[in-house]
Amino acid sequence: MKLYYATGTCSLSPHIVAFEAGISLDIERVDIFKKPHVTSTGHDFTKVNPNGYVPVLELDDGSLLTEGAAIVQYLADLRPEAKLAPAAGTRERYELQSWLNFVASELHKMYSPWLFHPEYGAQAQEVARGKIAERLASVESHLAGTGPYLMGETFTAADAYLFTIVGWSDFAKVDLSAFPRLRAFMDRVGARPMVREAMRAEGMKLAA
Ligand SMILES: N[C@@H](CCC(=O)N[C@@H](CS)C(=O)NCC(=O)O)C(=O)O
């Protein structure tokens, strides 16, 4: 299987899940800043994903799976013993999907594109930061009752996704100082050996 990724973007989330699950992936970097996007082997990435975005998982039969929230579940289900997703059909699985959807729609798409494109202007960016702060406050109070992870004691695919997106906060000038539990969550997840391996594989800088 091959993961198309761009360093430090949302594709880090399936990358972390693969490492945590003990699944070895081929990886191919995509330059999402070039138009059209090209892969590290020089291919036009829009031929892989006409929407032009990572992550894309190419399965061994050559078929392609897109959308991070679906890819992490696919990977987690290949190794149920790693407990990165509760069994399909259980109430807990819907809870996981609820978190994945929350991160995708309420956080990921609020940080990006708004905070990565200065052309939207300072006012739009401040509105985005305000919305993000509201959503992070609800994560903060959830962690107070449930922690240390979103689903309780067990690290899941939703934690990998939350860690990836909230990890953009410094760059996006999102202030986390009001969210001590979330900051502790970021430190806890960032210290996991397999999370560090995934980041290292993408050439990211690791905290000491
Ligand atoms: N709906 C997609 C969005 C993925 C996405 O936004 N990917 C960004 C990186 S975080 C990207 O590749 N952007 C490049 C582009 O859209 O051209 C998902 O959830 O997987």
The ligand as a MOL file (V3000), in Angstrom:
LIG
                    3D

  0  0  0     0  0            999 V3000
M  V30 BEGIN CTAB
M  V30 COUNTS 20 19 0 0 0
M  V30 BEGIN ATOM
M  V30 1 N -11.4770 16.4630 2.5020 0
M  V30 2 C -10.0670 16.1170 2.5190 0
M  V30 3 C -9.2590 17.3990 2.6380 0
M  V30 4 C -7.7660 17.1020 2.5730 0
M  V30 5 C -6.9370 18.3910 2.5500 0
M  V30 6 O -7.4250 19.4740 2.8720 0
M  V30 7 N -5.6480 18.2390 2.1840 0
M  V30 8 C -4.7450 19.3810 2.0840 0
M  V30 9 C -3.5610 19.2110 3.0130 0
M  V30 10 S -4.0840 19.2470 4.7110 0
M  V30 11 C -4.2040 19.4400 0.6520 0
M  V30 12 O -3.7010 18.4720 0.1340 0
M  V30 13 N -4.3360 20.6130 0.0150 0
M  V30 14 C -3.8600 20.8400 -1.3110 0
M  V30 15 C -4.9490 21.2660 -2.2450 0
M  V30 16 O -6.1510 21.2540 -1.8460 0
M  V30 17 O -4.6240 21.5910 -3.3760 0
M  V30 18 C -9.7560 15.1320 3.6470 0
M  V30 19 O -10.3880 15.2700 4.7120 0
M  V30 20 O -8.9270 14.2240 3.4720 0
M  V30 END ATOM
M  V30 BEGIN BOND
M  V30 1 1 1 2
M  V30 2 1 2 3
M  V30 3 1 2 18
M  V30 4 1 3 4
M  V30 5 1 4 5
M  V30 6 2 5 6
M  V30 7 1 5 7
M  V30 8 1 7 8
M  V30 9 1 8 9
M  V30 10 1 8 11
M  V30 11 1 9 10
M  V30 12 2 11 12
M  V30 13 1 11 13
M  V30 14 1 13 14
M  V30 15 1 14 15
M  V30 16 2 15 16
M  V30 17 1 15 17
M  V30 18 2 18 19
M  V30 19 1 18 20
M  V30 END BOND
M  V30 END CTAB
M  END
